[in-house]
Amino acid sequence: MMKRSFAPARFGRRVLATGAALLALGGLGACDGLLDVENPQAIDPEQLNDPAYLTLLTFGVMGDFQRAFDDVAVYTGLFTDELRNHATFSEEPLIETRAVTPDNGTIGGGVYAQLQRARGLADTTAQIFRSVRGDSVATDLRFARVQAYSGISIVLMGEVLCEAPLNNSRPYTPQELFRDFALPRLNEAIAVATAARAVGAAVNPSTTASRALVEGADSIINFARVGAARAALNLNDKPLAIQYASPVPLAFRFSAFYSENSAEENNLVDARLRAAVNSSVSGTPFEALVNMDPRVPIPTATRTAVGSGQQVFVPRSPSAYSTFTGTLPGGDFSRASSIRVASGLEARYIRAEAEGPTAENIAFIESRRVIAPGTTPASATQPTTAANYFSNLRDQRRRDFYLDAHRLGDLRRYQAQYGAGIESFNQFQTGPVSGAPGLAFTEQYCLPVNRAEMTSNPHYQ
């Protein structure tokens, strides 16, 4: 029987077998105990000021973000309507019913601490870059990458957390996180990557290294643009969202990567949905998509849920995953499935939401709708018009971004910017939990800081 839906060892995973991650954790009040652990392989923190370690630190930033991202996708999917819980550990039903307290260790460790850790390592690494490289950071693509990861980590914090302090500060609201912390970092990432690109483009004749620099810079520029557009949309600053999103090519895709190598590197979604049925879509609004939409492939054949033994509908790899096949019944998840973090498709949706029902945008949403127009009168969707434009947009968006850490931010934005009059399947669920006698959804719509933060941060005393 699975007592926890995550392996405790996963919290120890790091790309760096050095003291780099521990150095970053020094800025997290909730993680002081980790600094007491001796690591005979660790590099002396003073050595991290050696320029030779800057690339290693950059890889550490990437690794910590990727480590957090699959957990955020799983647990925010469970907190919203993307997944129904079947795991037996006592904290999991509380996530599903949105009754999460600071003492919930699954959310406190799997979401809050990991996002803070990813952000903290990125910010500490940025400080080291500035100290070591001085003015040269203005064209250092590694520094741009670090700032982009910091920015997107803070965007996710703003979307899923009720509030969040940074480095023992007072708690900041989501709006402050987007405006005052995510956007400045993402803007700097764009500026530095643009300058680095110019350096590579100036090499004549071009070399393999210069072409790689240009390609890498383009990737970071677009990654940061999508993150910034996402922040601006959450701020309800539609002109700014359009400005960031418009230049992003539709084919752009930026992913978080996982591996079969060890449990610490596996994609958690695989453990939840393929290796054992800890979650399903049964009883959620997504159950209506069974055998209907290849972007959210849900086979008609049921599987046996852990714990209850119920026969339930279990999704397979959606379009955000590298194991997506574009078919029904779809492809299995794997422990190495990568997950899309940002894309040209997301930028196009941001533009469509910010600009409204122009002819071009209506055509775009309709092009998404006809992927799965419905096969029965009950499942049929309506052709996109100006009148039903935003309803269709929200419907198609939930399908295109299924289980990739967008849903909680989307539902909170819809609640704040569109109110209670929208379609029911794009609102937080209410009433009894289907298939779970005695459980009911609460009116909680975001995740709290964890108890360790509240204990160590003087602003919570």
Salt bridges, closest charged atoms under 4 A:
ASP64 OD1 - ARG14 NE 3.45
ASP70 OD2 - ARG10 NH2 2.61
ASP70 OD1 - ARG67 NH1 3.88
ASP71 OD1 - ARG10 NH2 2.99
ASP71 OD1 - ARG67 NH1 2.45
ASP81 OD1 - ARG407 NE 2.94
GLU92 OE1 - ARG272 NH1 2.95
GLU96 OE2 - ARG84 NH1 2.80
ASP103 OD1 - ARG451 NE 2.86
ASP123 OD2 - ARG119 NH1 3.24
ASP123 OD2 - ARG185 NH2 3.02
ASP140 OD2 - ARG133 NE 2.96
ASP140 OD2 - ARG142 NH2 2.88
GLU159 OE1 - ARG230 NH2 2.76
GLU176 OE2 - ARG170 NH2 2.73
ASP180 OD1 - ARG179 NE 2.83
GLU188 OE1 - ARG130 NH2 2.83
ASP218 OD1 - ARG197 NE 2.55
GLU260 OE1 - ARG335 NE 2.73
ASP270 OD1 - ARG274 NE 2.50
ASP293 OD2 - ARG295 NH2 2.72
ASP293 OD2 - ARG399 NH1 3.02
ASP332 OD1 - ARG316 NH2 2.98
GLU346 OE2 - ARG230 NH1 3.89
GLU346 OE2 - HIS406 NE2 2.97
GLU353 OE1 - ARG413 NH2 3.05
GLU355 OE2 - ARG351 NE 3.29
GLU360 OE2 - ARG348 NH2 3.80
GLU360 OE1 - ARG351 NH2 3.46
GLU366 OE2 - ARG369 NH2 2.78
ASP395 OD1 - ARG398 NE 2.87
ASP395 OD1 - ARG399 NE 3.09
ASP400 OD2 - ARG295 NH1 3.19
ASP400 OD1 - ARG368 NH2 2.74
ASP404 OD2 - ARG340 NH2 3.22
ASP404 OD1 - HIS406 ND1 2.78
ASP410 OD2 - ARG397 NE 2.78
ASP410 OD1 - ARG413 NH1 3.04
GLU423 OE2 - ARG394 NE 2.50
